[in-house]
Amino acid sequence: MRHLEFDGRYAEAILSGRKRATVRLGRKPNLKPGDEVLIHSGGRVIARAVIERVDSKTVGELTDEDAFLDGFSSREELVMALKSHYKYVNDDSKAHIIIFRIVERFEKPVMSSDYAYEGNLPVEIAEKALKYLNLSEEDRKLLELFLQAGSLRKAAYRLGGMNKRYLIRDALRRAYEELKRRGIMGPKV
């Protein structure tokens, strides 16, 4: 499943339906009508959506209607927001308007990392991997630390800092792929 990530300040506008699109600059996103995406805001998955349309134009061609779909009151406000998110913005910058429709709101937002493994929770993966797989010593220690610490963040700090999260994520990813290959786990999303 694809992902659309937003700054945390947009969560309420997305969930209320006031923001039904996003304007992204640069190369055209690899999305098409009918694609399902997970909407992330502030590091949490807040909803599941379907892509309705992807329109391409330049920043100079953006309209008030584009701004309204993106939750802004005017084209000028949208362009100011783009300038706060992107280093270089001018009238010739390529803009892509991704229009989406929310199909499921998550009452309790979940951590984005919970959806990294096709909807399977990292805790379930670690527990099943330790029970059913012949893991390398390093992966076993990382998964045990993760379960003992109770969160990816806490485990990373015990390894030396947040920049060590990738070690645990990589171990979880390897474990999940092997569990999937053996038919022990599979996609939930």
C-alpha positions as CSV (number, residue, x, y, z in Angstrom):
1,M,0.0,0.0,0.0
2,R,1.2,3.5,-0.8
3,H,1.6,6.3,1.7
4,L,0.9,10.0,1.7
5,E,2.7,11.9,4.4
6,F,1.6,15.3,5.8
7,D,2.8,17.6,8.5
8,G,1.0,17.1,11.8
9,R,-0.8,20.5,11.5
10,Y,-2.9,19.1,8.6
11,A,-4.5,16.2,10.5
12,E,-7.7,17.9,11.6
13,A,-8.3,19.4,8.1
14,I,-7.8,16.0,6.5
15,L,-10.1,14.1,8.9
16,S,-12.8,16.8,8.7
17,G,-12.8,16.6,4.9
18,R,-11.7,20.3,4.5
19,K,-8.4,19.1,3.0
20,R,-9.2,16.6,0.1
21,A,-6.0,17.1,-1.9
22,T,-2.4,17.8,-1.6
23,V,-0.1,19.8,-4.0
24,R,3.3,18.3,-4.4
25,L,6.2,19.8,-6.3
26,G,8.8,18.1,-8.4
27,R,8.5,14.8,-10.3
28,K,5.0,13.3,-10.8
29,P,4.1,11.0,-8.0
30,N,3.6,7.3,-8.8
31,L,-0.1,7.4,-8.0
32,K,-3.1,6.8,-10.2
33,P,-6.9,6.9,-9.7
34,G,-8.1,3.9,-7.6
35,D,-4.8,3.5,-5.7
36,E,-5.3,3.0,-1.9
37,V,-3.0,5.0,0.4
38,L,-2.4,5.4,4.0
39,I,-2.5,9.0,5.2
40,H,0.2,9.9,7.7
41,S,0.2,13.1,9.7
42,G,2.5,13.9,12.6
43,G,4.1,10.5,12.5
44,R,0.8,8.6,12.8
45,V,-1.4,6.8,10.4
46,I,-4.7,8.7,10.7
47,A,-6.7,7.4,7.7
48,R,-6.9,5.2,4.6
49,A,-7.9,6.9,1.4
50,V,-8.4,6.2,-2.3
51,I,-6.8,8.4,-5.0
52,E,-9.5,10.0,-7.2
53,R,-7.3,12.1,-9.5
54,V,-3.8,13.4,-10.1
55,D,-3.6,16.6,-12.1
56,S,-0.3,18.2,-13.2
57,K,0.4,21.9,-13.9
58,T,2.9,24.6,-12.9
59,V,2.7,26.6,-9.8
60,G,1.8,29.6,-12.0
61,E,-1.3,27.7,-13.2
62,L,-2.6,26.8,-9.8
63,T,-6.1,28.2,-9.1
64,D,-8.2,29.1,-6.1
65,E,-10.1,25.8,-6.7
66,D,-6.8,23.9,-6.3
67,A,-6.2,25.8,-3.0
68,F,-9.7,25.1,-1.7
69,L,-9.2,21.3,-2.3
70,D,-6.0,21.5,-0.4
71,G,-7.6,23.2,2.5
72,F,-6.4,26.8,1.9
73,S,-8.6,29.9,1.4
74,S,-6.8,31.2,-1.7
75,R,-4.2,30.4,-4.3
76,E,-1.9,32.9,-2.6
77,E,-2.2,31.1,0.7
78,L,-1.4,27.8,-1.0
79,V,1.7,29.2,-2.7
80,M,2.9,30.6,0.7
81,A,2.5,27.1,2.2
82,L,4.4,25.5,-0.7
83,K,7.2,28.0,-0.1
84,S,7.3,26.9,3.6
85,H,7.7,23.2,2.5
86,Y,10.0,23.5,-0.5
87,K,13.3,25.3,-0.9
88,Y,12.7,26.6,-4.4
89,V,9.3,27.6,-5.7
90,N,8.5,29.7,-8.7
91,D,5.8,30.0,-11.3
92,D,7.5,27.4,-13.5
93,S,7.9,24.8,-10.7
94,K,6.0,21.5,-11.6
95,A,3.0,21.0,-9.4
96,H,0.9,17.8,-9.0
97,I,-2.5,18.0,-7.3
98,I,-3.3,14.6,-5.7
99,I,-7.0,14.5,-4.9
100,F,-8.1,11.8,-2.5
101,R,-11.2,10.5,-0.7
102,I,-11.0,9.2,2.9
103,V,-12.5,5.7,3.1
104,E,-11.5,4.9,6.7
105,R,-10.6,7.1,9.6
106,F,-8.7,5.6,12.4
107,E,-10.3,6.5,15.7
108,K,-7.1,5.9,17.5
109,P,-4.2,7.0,15.3
110,V,-1.6,4.3,15.0
111,M,2.1,4.8,14.7
112,S,3.3,4.9,11.1
113,S,5.7,2.1,11.8
114,D,2.8,-0.2,12.6
115,Y,1.9,-0.2,8.9
116,A,5.4,-0.8,7.7
117,Y,4.8,-4.6,7.7
118,E,1.6,-4.9,5.6
119,G,-0.6,-4.1,8.7
120,N,1.1,-6.5,11.0
121,L,2.2,-5.1,14.4
122,P,5.9,-5.1,15.0
123,V,5.3,-6.8,18.4
124,E,3.5,-9.7,16.8
125,I,6.4,-10.1,14.3
126,A,9.0,-10.1,17.0
127,E,7.1,-12.6,19.1
128,K,6.5,-15.0,16.3
129,A,10.0,-14.6,14.9
130,L,11.5,-15.5,18.3
131,K,9.1,-18.5,18.6
132,Y,9.3,-19.9,15.1
133,L,12.5,-18.8,13.3
134,N,16.1,-19.7,13.6
135,L,17.4,-16.1,13.8
136,S,20.9,-14.8,13.6
137,E,22.3,-14.0,17.1
138,E,22.2,-10.3,16.2
139,D,18.5,-10.3,15.1
140,R,17.5,-12.4,18.1
141,K,19.1,-9.8,20.5
142,L,17.6,-6.9,18.6
143,L,14.1,-8.4,18.7
144,E,14.4,-9.4,22.4
145,L,15.5,-5.8,23.2
146,F,12.6,-4.4,21.3
147,L,10.1,-6.5,23.2
148,Q,11.8,-5.9,26.5
149,A,11.9,-2.1,26.0
150,G,8.3,-2.0,24.8
151,S,8.8,0.4,21.9
152,L,11.1,1.0,18.9
153,R,12.0,4.4,20.4
154,K,13.0,3.0,23.8
155,A,15.0,0.2,22.2
156,A,16.8,2.6,19.9
157,Y,17.8,4.7,22.9
158,R,19.2,1.6,24.6
159,L,21.3,1.0,21.5
160,G,22.7,4.5,21.6
161,G,20.1,6.9,20.2
162,M,17.2,7.3,17.7
163,N,19.6,7.0,14.8
164,K,19.8,3.2,15.7
165,R,16.1,2.6,15.0
166,Y,17.1,1.3,11.6
167,L,18.8,-1.7,13.2
168,I,15.6,-2.9,14.8
169,R,13.5,-2.0,11.7
170,D,15.8,-4.1,9.5
171,A,15.6,-7.0,11.9
172,L,11.8,-6.8,12.0
173,R,11.7,-6.5,8.2
174,R,13.9,-9.6,7.7
175,A,11.9,-11.5,10.3
176,Y,8.6,-10.5,8.7
177,E,9.8,-11.6,5.2
178,E,10.8,-15.0,6.5
179,L,7.5,-15.4,8.5
180,K,5.7,-14.5,5.3
181,R,7.7,-16.9,3.2
182,R,6.9,-19.7,5.6
183,G,3.2,-18.9,5.6
184,I,3.2,-18.0,9.3
185,M,2.2,-14.4,8.7
186,G,0.8,-12.4,5.8
187,P,-0.6,-9.0,4.8
188,K,-3.4,-7.6,6.8
189,V,-3.9,-4.3,4.8
